[in-house]
Amino acid sequence: MPSPALTRKPSTAAPSPAAALKQMLARRQNLMGPNAPLFYRQPLVLARAKGVWLHDVAGRKYLDAYNNVAHVGHGHPAVVKAVQRQMARLNTHTRYLDAAVLDYHERLLDKFPRALGSVVLTCTGSEANDLALRIARLGTGHQGVIVTDWTYHGNTASVSEISSAYNPRPVVPHVRYVRAPQAGGDFVEGVRRAIAYFRDSGIGLAAMLIDPVFSTDGLQAVPKGQVKQAVALVRAAGGLYIADEVQSGFGRLGRFWWGFQSHGVVPDLVTLGKAMGNGYPLAGVVGRRKLIADFRREVMYFNTFGAGHAACAAGRAVLEVIEAEDLLANARSVGAALADDLRALKDEHSCIGEVRGQGFFLGVEIVRGRDDPAPDAERTAQVVERMKDAGVLVSNIGRHDNVLKIRPPMPFAARHARLLVRALDQSLRPAR
Amino acid sequence: MPSPALTRKPSTAAPSPAAALKQMLARRQNLMGPNAPLFYRQPLVLARAKGVWLHDVAGRKYLDAYNNVAHVGHGHPAVVKAVQRQMARLNTHTRYLDAAVLDYHERLLDKFPRALGSVVLTCTGSEANDLALRIARLGTGHQGVIVTDWTYHGNTASVSEISSAYNPRPVVPHVRYVRAPQAGGDFVEGVRRAIAYFRDSGIGLAAMLIDPVFSTDGLQAVPKGQVKQAVALVRAAGGLYIADEVQSGFGRLGRFWWGFQSHGVVPDLVTLGKAMGNGYPLAGVVGRRKLIADFRREVMYFNTFGAGHAACAAGRAVLEVIEAEDLLANARSVGAALADDLRALKDEHSCIGEVRGQGFFLGVEIVRGRDDPAPDAERTAQVVERMKDAGVLVSNIGRHDNVLKIRPPMPFAARHARLLVRALDQSLRPAR
């Protein structure tokens, strides 16, 4: 009989994939703390990515219809090269002068209406929204901010106060929530009431800060003119209009560079992030020149990494790729065809409700059935998992967690859209 | 007679350097807003940088004794290569799993006492301090924060409230300022009074947040035991001790990896930034595991670019270079010799007061003269300008703006220190 030592599995053997995953999750929980957000019941362990494709460590590939940070595609060589060259050459801060850094500010501002003439670069969208609130509060002398009631604008202390999707009720007296615009909704009336509250309470109105596509709110279709009406009320009350373009900007909607353009009214401040450096941390606040000047005169604002040379090189490469590869036109045409194909799936799948959105920011509502329009969060979560198993990555949003969020990198082509539609079709069929 | 068109200076001629600079400054003011901070009366227009040297567009080179972000040296090839490879391969976020990302968390935590077992990565030091305050306030259930009265901790709304160098008086009831520790000072007594205020007002104490070397306060020599005493008072009152290592960390002091180690008491939370990614935006909060876990359980905290793959690759390369090039030992020995040489200049220059600091974080106090220890801010500013003209970059700090701040990249060698001392010597002599 062989000794137990010889029959025991040697300790150097690789653990099973399931055991390895469990070990990795335990290690992650210790190092990062529990509840650090993670996607999927069986999380993905990625190895590499290129364009619209992600590859996991087991060699499986996934079509990326979710990640908006890799705006011009994962690992785009123009961005990688621009950053590498700039990091090797010079990567300091704005306390020294640099023509290329100013060039980037100018190229970025060229994409905006002339009324928005200055920009303060930061590193993250959270910093951008935090700064925009500071500018608005200093500029108006008031503290009140109106936001929608199921939204996310970032993670600083100040910006967390307005991220209503994670704060079920306003946690502070200077923030009021309103329901996002939608058919039959009362967005404008909500804004009117919030303004009255800020007037009557003496808090005063600083700004209405909204995501122009109301994505976290569920990417609802906005009845024409509602944002414009609300902005008129806000301005009449002395407040500013801040558009959070962290998700909707840089051409994602196809028709426009910026989400606010779909509402026909120019914001006072616009915040940017995510897509801006294709993964290199870069964000910022674009605004009316006087607002930014007034803030700068009162407050010493310096951001060590903001507007760094490498950040600006990344940002410039992103703008250039968007234009060289005609990515707005791609988002427009492929996005429109994709939306049509998703709508066509309704014939087969009674659980598909509205298909909403523009360009490469689409939402597919999942409901109980043709005769029961109640949201079906459970099924939506299941579809997200099953699409992943079918090799396509999407997510879900909305106050009822029942809207599939489709937000691919911008070089997503017609053939990729067809793969997505096929995967969704399969994922809605009964499991075999 | 030639036509006027032929005699007129062609418009394509390059403007004079002075005119070009003026034009660039006007352009910058429009694009970025006025008062965006800038160094030097005649700002530097940089072209490239390598190691401890910066080169301007006119081909002049400057020894960098100021920039701490380029911690392991400007354009260090190991960091540039690590970022470039990672950006080309995979650069997403922590909602997917990645062993290399976890490895970096672990390697970073290995540099800390075992009591500090978790880390939340962010992009900037401002985000790190903002997050640390959120963790401390949620963990203690109180709002009060004690900081020194001439300090800077960042630029978010929350962190601006504690950046006393730019807010002459506490702007909110939940922040109290105390004078930084120094010989003959009353730091501990100030902390005791602040704690009493928070108790009596019902606000309650969340934390004392300090830069362990009190750099913006003027890099005062801390009387032995004072920080430890203050921390004991803070803890007895239920508050936390947060060390802001954004400037003092990653071995800058030579003897230690972290500034808090010079005071013999382990913080509850430590914030990191600047040096961490050698220019790639990377920062974070290291803390007691339970504190971070309790926060994570209550708050959905996600930072899109924080702990991104490229950020972690940069951070890991920085740790490896610090060890491979033995940069702590370099900071210790070159820093000590530099401090001695700076002190030796006192024989020749009666305007040199105290020479303070450790390793590569030194302060040279500029006073009126041997018999008049009054701060001489004007002369300090002049010396900074003259040292720049002599090809060496330093800055000034302190509540009286009269402390030369010497904080070079870590590969600063003995020969560079000699150049610095010579330039300071020249800059203190009467102008010829």
Boltz contact constraints between the chains, C-beta under 6 A:
constraints:
  - contact:
      token1: [A, 24]
      token2: [B, 97]
      max_distance: 6.0
  - contact:
      token1: [A, 27]
      token2: [B, 102]
      max_distance: 6.0
  - contact:
      token1: [A, 28]
      token2: [B, 102]
      max_distance: 6.0
  - contact:
      token1: [A, 31]
      token2: [B, 102]
      max_distance: 6.0
  - contact:
      token1: [A, 31]
      token2: [B, 105]
      max_distance: 6.0
  - contact:
      token1: [A, 33]
      token2: [B, 118]
      max_distance: 6.0
  - contact:
      token1: [A, 33]
      token2: [B, 292]
      max_distance: 6.0
  - contact:
      token1: [A, 33]
      token2: [B, 293]
      max_distance: 6.0
  - contact:
      token1: [A, 33]
      token2: [B, 296]
      max_distance: 6.0
  - contact:
      token1: [A, 34]
      token2: [B, 293]
      max_distance: 6.0
  - contact:
      token1: [A, 34]
      token2: [B, 296]
      max_distance: 6.0
  - contact:
      token1: [A, 35]
      token2: [B, 296]
      max_distance: 6.0
  - contact:
      token1: [A, 35]
      token2: [B, 297]
      max_distance: 6.0
  - contact:
      token1: [A, 37]
      token2: [B, 95]
      max_distance: 6.0
  - contact:
      token1: [A, 37]
      token2: [B, 302]
      max_distance: 6.0
  - contact:
      token1: [A, 38]
      token2: [B, 95]
      max_distance: 6.0
  - contact:
      token1: [A, 39]
      token2: [B, 95]
      max_distance: 6.0
  - contact:
      token1: [A, 43]
      token2: [B, 97]
      max_distance: 6.0
  - contact:
      token1: [A, 44]
      token2: [B, 96]
      max_distance: 6.0
  - contact:
      token1: [A, 45]
      token2: [B, 97]
      max_distance: 6.0
  - contact:
      token1: [A, 46]
      token2: [B, 90]
      max_distance: 6.0
  - contact:
      token1: [A, 46]
      token2: [B, 96]
      max_distance: 6.0
  - contact:
      token1: [A, 48]
      token2: [B, 89]
      max_distance: 6.0
  - contact:
      token1: [A, 48]
      token2: [B, 90]
      max_distance: 6.0
  - contact:
      token1: [A, 49]
      token2: [B, 90]
      max_distance: 6.0
  - contact:
      token1: [A, 75]
      token2: [B, 88]
      max_distance: 6.0
  - contact:
      token1: [A, 80]
      token2: [B, 87]
      max_distance: 6.0
  - contact:
      token1: [A, 80]
      token2: [B, 88]
      max_distance: 6.0
  - contact:
      token1: [A, 84]
      token2: [B, 84]
      max_distance: 6.0
  - contact:
      token1: [A, 87]
      token2: [B, 80]
      max_distance: 6.0
  - contact:
      token1: [A, 88]
      token2: [B, 75]
      max_distance: 6.0
  - contact:
      token1: [A, 88]
      token2: [B, 80]
      max_distance: 6.0
  - contact:
      token1: [A, 89]
      token2: [B, 48]
      max_distance: 6.0
  - contact:
      token1: [A, 90]
      token2: [B, 46]
      max_distance: 6.0
  - contact:
      token1: [A, 90]
      token2: [B, 48]
      max_distance: 6.0
  - contact:
      token1: [A, 90]
      token2: [B, 49]
      max_distance: 6.0
  - contact:
      token1: [A, 91]
      token2: [B, 279]
      max_distance: 6.0
  - contact:
      token1: [A, 95]
      token2: [B, 37]
      max_distance: 6.0
  - contact:
      token1: [A, 95]
      token2: [B, 38]
      max_distance: 6.0
  - contact:
      token1: [A, 95]
      token2: [B, 39]
      max_distance: 6.0
  - contact:
      token1: [A, 96]
      token2: [B, 44]
      max_distance: 6.0
  - contact:
      token1: [A, 96]
      token2: [B, 46]
      max_distance: 6.0
  - contact:
      token1: [A, 97]
      token2: [B, 24]
      max_distance: 6.0
  - contact:
      token1: [A, 97]
      token2: [B, 43]
      max_distance: 6.0
  - contact:
      token1: [A, 97]
      token2: [B, 45]
      max_distance: 6.0
  - contact:
      token1: [A, 102]
      token2: [B, 27]
      max_distance: 6.0
  - contact:
      token1: [A, 102]
      token2: [B, 28]
      max_distance: 6.0
  - contact:
      token1: [A, 102]
      token2: [B, 31]
      max_distance: 6.0
  - contact:
      token1: [A, 105]
      token2: [B, 31]
      max_distance: 6.0
  - contact:
      token1: [A, 118]
      token2: [B, 33]
      max_distance: 6.0
  - contact:
      token1: [A, 123]
      token2: [B, 123]
      max_distance: 6.0
  - contact:
      token1: [A, 123]
      token2: [B, 124]
      max_distance: 6.0
  - contact:
      token1: [A, 123]
      token2: [B, 281]
      max_distance: 6.0
  - contact:
      token1: [A, 124]
      token2: [B, 123]
      max_distance: 6.0
  - contact:
      token1: [A, 124]
      token2: [B, 305]
      max_distance: 6.0
  - contact:
      token1: [A, 130]
      token2: [B, 156]
      max_distance: 6.0
  - contact:
      token1: [A, 130]
      token2: [B, 157]
      max_distance: 6.0
  - contact:
      token1: [A, 134]
      token2: [B, 157]
      max_distance: 6.0
  - contact:
      token1: [A, 155]
      token2: [B, 301]
      max_distance: 6.0
  - contact:
      token1: [A, 156]
      token2: [B, 130]
      max_distance: 6.0
  - contact:
      token1: [A, 156]
      token2: [B, 156]
      max_distance: 6.0
  - contact:
      token1: [A, 157]
      token2: [B, 130]
      max_distance: 6.0
  - contact:
      token1: [A, 157]
      token2: [B, 134]
      max_distance: 6.0
  - contact:
      token1: [A, 157]
      token2: [B, 158]
      max_distance: 6.0
  - contact:
      token1: [A, 158]
      token2: [B, 157]
      max_distance: 6.0
  - contact:
      token1: [A, 158]
      token2: [B, 158]
      max_distance: 6.0
  - contact:
      token1: [A, 166]
      token2: [B, 300]
      max_distance: 6.0
  - contact:
      token1: [A, 279]
      token2: [B, 91]
      max_distance: 6.0
  - contact:
      token1: [A, 281]
      token2: [B, 123]
      max_distance: 6.0
  - contact:
      token1: [A, 281]
      token2: [B, 281]
      max_distance: 6.0
  - contact:
      token1: [A, 281]
      token2: [B, 305]
      max_distance: 6.0
  - contact:
      token1: [A, 292]
      token2: [B, 33]
      max_distance: 6.0
  - contact:
      token1: [A, 293]
      token2: [B, 33]
      max_distance: 6.0
  - contact:
      token1: [A, 293]
      token2: [B, 34]
      max_distance: 6.0
  - contact:
      token1: [A, 296]
      token2: [B, 33]
      max_distance: 6.0
  - contact:
      token1: [A, 296]
      token2: [B, 34]
      max_distance: 6.0
  - contact:
      token1: [A, 296]
      token2: [B, 35]
      max_distance: 6.0
  - contact:
      token1: [A, 297]
      token2: [B, 35]
      max_distance: 6.0
  - contact:
      token1: [A, 300]
      token2: [B, 166]
      max_distance: 6.0
  - contact:
      token1: [A, 301]
      token2: [B, 155]
      max_distance: 6.0
  - contact:
      token1: [A, 302]
      token2: [B, 37]
      max_distance: 6.0
  - contact:
      token1: [A, 305]
      token2: [B, 124]
      max_distance: 6.0
  - contact:
      token1: [A, 305]
      token2: [B, 281]
      max_distance: 6.0
